[in-house]
Amino acid sequence: MAYTAADVRMLTPVRQNVERRASKPDLRDIFLCHAWDDRKGAAKELHDKLEALGVSVWFSEKDVLLGASLLREIDKGLVKSRVGIVLVTPSFLKRISGEGIADKELSALLATDLLVPIVHETTYEDLRDASPLLGSRSGLDTAEDPIENIAAKLAELVAL
């Protein structure tokens, strides 16, 4: 896997936090924050590629049971995950401006050094316009690196 210097700078603090949290039992490797509209498209594709690489992913589509409180389950998922990734798509940008569930997940993740944004079918410029705080974080971009490579980088990031 090839990493740019920017990738290394961005991922190093996240990796350090992963290593610090390694001793905590029952943690998922990754919490996948995404827009509801992406749950059967890009978010599911990323989830499936990560799981195929042996990464345990908290994903609302499989982890929130019928009748459960979505917000409470998300809260538990955030606590029990080593890293949070935010799949930034055009749908996600619309959702966070509406202050819905994706916005709440994002707020919780922004308070940590465990956050990796993944820009997909949009740009960092669009992201900075919608969320300057998230847009100020370095991340990965599917326009520069295929989603398969991004999944592999994330798998290496959380491997213990």
Backbone hydrogen bonds in HBPLUS format (Angstrom, degrees):
<---DONOR---> <-ACCEPTOR-->    atom                        ^
c    i                          cat <-CA-CA->   ^        H-A-AA   ^      H-
h    n   atom  resd res      DA  || num        DHA   H-A  angle D-A-AA Bond
n    s   type  num  typ     dist DA aas  dist angle  dist       angle   num
A0008-VAL N   A0004-THR O   3.09 MM   4  6.44 160.9  2.13 153.1 156.7     1
A0009-ARG N   A0005-ALA O   2.99 MM   4  6.27 164.4  2.02 150.8 154.8     2
A0010-MET N   A0006-ALA O   2.94 MM   4  6.08 159.7  1.98 150.5 155.9     3
A0011-LEU N   A0007-ASP O   2.81 MM   4  5.89 162.8  1.84 155.9 160.9     4
A0012-THR N   A0008-VAL O   3.00 MM   4  5.77 147.0  2.11 148.2 153.6     5
A0015-ARG N   A0011-LEU O   2.86 MM   4  6.06 161.3  1.89 158.5 164.2     6
A0016-GLN N   A0012-THR O   2.98 MM   4  6.25 156.8  2.03 153.4 159.4     7
A0017-ASN N   A0013-PRO O   3.11 MM   4  6.37 151.2  2.20 141.5 148.4     8
A0018-VAL N   A0014-VAL O   2.91 MM   4  6.24 150.2  2.00 149.3 158.6     9
A0019-GLU N   A0015-ARG O   2.93 MM   4  6.25 160.2  1.97 154.0 158.2    10
A0020-ARG N   A0016-GLN O   3.04 MM   4  6.31 150.9  2.12 141.2 149.2    11
A0021-ARG N   A0017-ASN O   3.02 MM   4  6.21 146.5  2.14 144.2 152.6    12
A0022-ALA N   A0019-GLU O   3.27 MM   3  5.04 159.6  2.31  98.9 104.8    13
A0024-LYS N   A0021-ARG O   3.09 MM   3  5.63 162.1  2.12 117.2 122.9    14
A0028-ARG N   A0080-LYS O   2.66 MM  52  6.00 170.2  1.67 154.8 151.7    15
A0082-ARG N   A0028-ARG O   2.85 MM  54  6.20 149.5  1.95 150.7 158.5    16
A0029-ASP N   A0056-SER O   2.99 MM  27  5.15 126.7  2.28 122.9 138.0    17
A0083-VAL N   A0029-ASP O   3.11 MM  54  6.27 136.3  2.31 133.6 146.1    18
A0030-ILE N   A0056-SER O   3.07 MM  26  6.46 158.3  2.12 158.5 164.1    19
A0058-TRP N   A0030-ILE O   2.71 MM  28  6.15 165.5  1.73 162.6 167.6    20
A0031-PHE N   A0083-VAL O   2.73 MM  52  6.15 149.2  1.82 153.8 164.4    21
A0085-ILE N   A0031-PHE O   2.86 MM  54  6.17 168.0  1.87 169.5 170.9    22
A0032-LEU N   A0058-TRP O   3.04 MM  26  6.04 171.5  2.05 162.2 163.0    23
A0033-CYS N   A0085-ILE O   2.86 MM  52  6.01 172.8  1.86 173.3 171.8    24
A0087-LEU N   A0033-CYS O   2.90 MM  54  6.18 172.3  1.90 169.0 166.9    25
A0038-ASP N   A0035-ALA O   2.90 MM   3  5.40 151.4  1.99 114.5 123.4    26
A0039-ARG N   A0036-TRP O   3.16 MM   3  5.43 168.8  2.18 115.0 117.9    27
A0041-GLY N   A0038-ASP O   3.05 MM   3  5.02 150.6  2.14 103.4 112.6    28
A0043-ALA N   A0038-ASP O   3.06 MM   5  5.43 143.2  2.20 137.9 145.6    29
A0045-GLU N   A0041-GLY O   2.93 MM   4  6.16 159.9  1.97 156.1 162.8    30
A0046-LEU N   A0042-ALA O   2.96 MM   4  6.16 164.8  1.99 150.4 153.7    31
A0047-HIS N   A0043-ALA O   2.88 MM   4  6.04 164.3  1.90 149.5 154.7    32
A0048-ASP N   A0044-LYS O   2.81 MM   4  5.96 169.1  1.82 154.3 156.8    33
A0049-LYS N   A0045-GLU O   3.01 MM   4  6.20 158.6  2.05 148.8 154.5    34
A0050-LEU N   A0046-LEU O   2.96 MM   4  6.14 160.2  2.00 153.0 158.4    35
A0051-GLU N   A0047-HIS O   2.92 MM   4  6.17 168.3  1.94 158.3 161.3    36
A0052-ALA N   A0048-ASP O   2.94 MM   4  6.06 149.4  2.03 142.3 150.8    37
A0053-LEU N   A0050-LEU O   2.97 MM   3  5.17 138.5  2.15 101.7 114.1    38
A0055-VAL N   A0050-LEU O   3.09 MM   5  5.33 162.7  2.12 141.1 137.3    39
A0054-GLY N   A0051-GLU O   2.94 MM   3  4.97 160.3  1.98 107.9 111.3    40
A0062-LYS N   A0059-PHE O   2.90 MM   3  5.78 150.9  1.98 129.6 136.2    41
A0063-ASP N   A0059-PHE O   2.91 MM   4  5.79 150.5  2.00 151.2 157.6    42
A0064-VAL N   A0060-SER O   3.27 MM   4  5.32 147.5  2.39 134.0 131.8    43
A0068-ALA N   A0065-LEU O   3.03 MM   3  5.53 162.7  2.06 135.5 137.9    44
A0073-GLU N   A0069-SER O   2.94 MM   4  6.14 161.3  1.98 157.9 163.1    45
A0074-ILE N   A0070-LEU O   2.93 MM   4  6.13 155.2  1.99 152.4 159.4    46
A0075-ASP N   A0071-LEU O   2.96 MM   4  6.14 157.7  2.01 145.4 151.6    47
A0076-LYS N   A0072-ARG O   3.02 MM   4  6.31 158.0  2.07 147.2 152.3    48
A0077-GLY N   A0073-GLU O   2.89 MM   4  6.08 155.1  1.95 144.3 151.8    49
A0078-LEU N   A0074-ILE O   2.86 MM   4  6.12 153.2  1.93 154.9 161.2    50
A0079-VAL N   A0075-ASP O   3.17 MM   4  6.44 158.0  2.22 146.8 152.1    51
A0080-LYS N   A0076-LYS O   3.00 MM   4  6.17 148.1  2.10 146.7 155.7    52
A0084-GLY N   A0114-LEU O   2.63 MM  30  5.77 177.8  1.63 174.2 174.1    53
A0116-VAL N   A0084-GLY O   2.91 MM  32  6.40 148.0  2.01 153.2 163.1    54
A0086-VAL N   A0116-VAL O   3.09 MM  30  6.34 153.9  2.16 134.5 139.8    55
A0118-ILE N   A0086-VAL O   2.79 MM  32  5.91 164.1  1.82 162.8 157.9    56
A0088-VAL N   A0118-ILE O   2.75 MM  30  5.80 158.0  1.80 150.3 157.7    57
A0120-HIS N   A0088-VAL O   2.82 MM  32  5.91 165.3  1.85 170.6 165.5    58
A0093-LEU N   A0089-THR O   3.00 MM   4  6.32 161.3  2.03 158.6 162.7    59
A0094-LYS N   A0090-PRO O   3.17 MM   4  6.45 150.6  2.26 143.6 150.7    60
A0095-ARG N   A0091-SER O   2.95 MM   4  6.20 156.8  2.00 148.4 155.2    61
A0096-ILE N   A0092-PHE O   2.95 MM   4  6.22 161.1  1.98 161.9 164.6    62
A0098-GLY N   A0095-ARG O   3.04 MM   3  5.21 139.1  2.22 100.4 112.2    63
A0099-GLU N   A0096-ILE O   3.29 MM   3  5.18 164.5  2.32 100.6 104.8    64
A0104-LYS N   A0100-GLY O   3.20 MM   4  6.61 147.5  2.31 144.0 153.0    65
A0104-LYS N   A0101-ILE O   3.03 MM   3  5.05 117.8  2.43  96.5 111.9    66
A0105-GLU N   A0101-ILE O   2.95 MM   4  6.30 161.8  1.99 159.6 164.0    67
A0106-LEU N   A0102-ALA O   2.93 MM   4  6.08 162.3  1.96 147.0 152.3    68
A0107-SER N   A0103-ASP O   2.95 MM   4  6.16 156.8  2.01 144.7 150.6    69
A0108-ALA N   A0104-LYS O   3.14 MM   4  6.43 159.4  2.19 148.7 153.1    70
A0109-LEU N   A0105-GLU O   2.98 MM   4  6.26 160.3  2.02 154.0 159.8    71
A0110-LEU N   A0106-LEU O   2.85 MM   4  5.99 154.2  1.91 156.1 162.9    72
A0111-ALA N   A0108-ALA O   3.32 MM   3  5.55 145.1  2.45 100.3 109.6    73
A0112-THR N   A0109-LEU O   3.05 MM   3  5.54 161.6  2.09 119.8 121.9    74
A0140-LEU N   A0117-PRO O   2.95 MM  23  6.38 158.9  1.99 160.5 163.0    75
A0119-VAL N   A0140-LEU O   2.82 MM  21  6.26 163.0  1.85 158.1 157.1    76
A0142-THR N   A0119-VAL O   2.89 MM  23  6.27 165.9  1.91 175.2 177.9    77
A0127-LEU N   A0123-THR O   3.01 MM   4  6.32 153.7  2.08 142.7 150.7    78
A0128-ARG N   A0124-TYR O   2.78 MM   4  6.02 162.4  1.81 151.8 155.5    79
A0129-ASP N   A0125-GLU O   3.06 MM   4  6.31 147.8  2.16 144.2 152.9    80
A0130-ALA N   A0126-ASP O   3.15 MM   4  6.43 143.4  2.29 142.0 151.0    81
A0130-ALA N   A0127-LEU O   3.03 MM   3  5.17 124.0  2.36  99.4 113.6    82
A0131-SER N   A0127-LEU O   2.69 MM   4  5.80 162.0  1.73 164.6 170.6    83
A0135-GLY N   A0131-SER O   2.78 MM   4  5.87 166.1  1.80 163.5 168.3    84
A0136-SER N   A0132-PRO O   2.96 MM   4  5.95 123.4  2.29 134.4 145.7    85
A0136-SER N   A0133-LEU O   3.32 MM   3  5.27 142.1  2.47  92.8 103.1    86
A0137-ARG N   A0134-LEU O   3.03 MM   3  5.43 157.7  2.08 111.3 118.5    87
A0144-GLU N   A0141-ASP O   2.99 MM   3  5.51 150.2  2.08 112.2 120.7    88
A0145-ASP N   A0141-ASP O   3.01 MM   4  6.18 144.1  2.14 147.2 158.4    89
A0149-ASN N   A0146-PRO O   2.94 MM   3  5.40 121.1  2.29 110.3 124.0    90
A0150-ILE N   A0146-PRO O   3.05 MM   4  6.43 157.8  2.10 152.9 160.0    91
A0151-ALA N   A0147-ILE O   2.88 MM   4  6.05 159.5  1.93 145.9 151.2    92
A0152-ALA N   A0148-GLU O   3.02 MM   4  6.27 152.5  2.10 141.1 148.8    93
A0153-LYS N   A0149-ASN O   2.86 MM   4  6.16 155.1  1.93 149.8 156.3    94
A0154-LEU N   A0150-ILE O   2.93 MM   4  6.19 160.6  1.97 152.8 157.9    95
A0155-ALA N   A0151-ALA O   2.88 MM   4  6.09 151.2  1.96 145.8 154.2    96
A0156-GLU N   A0152-ALA O   3.00 MM   4  6.25 155.8  2.06 147.6 153.2    97
A0157-LEU N   A0153-LYS O   2.91 MM   4  6.12 148.5  2.01 143.1 152.6    98
A0158-VAL N   A0154-LEU O   3.16 MM   4  6.43 148.4  2.26 148.2 153.5    99
A0159-ALA N   A0155-ALA O   3.09 MM   4  6.07 119.1  2.48 137.4 152.2   100
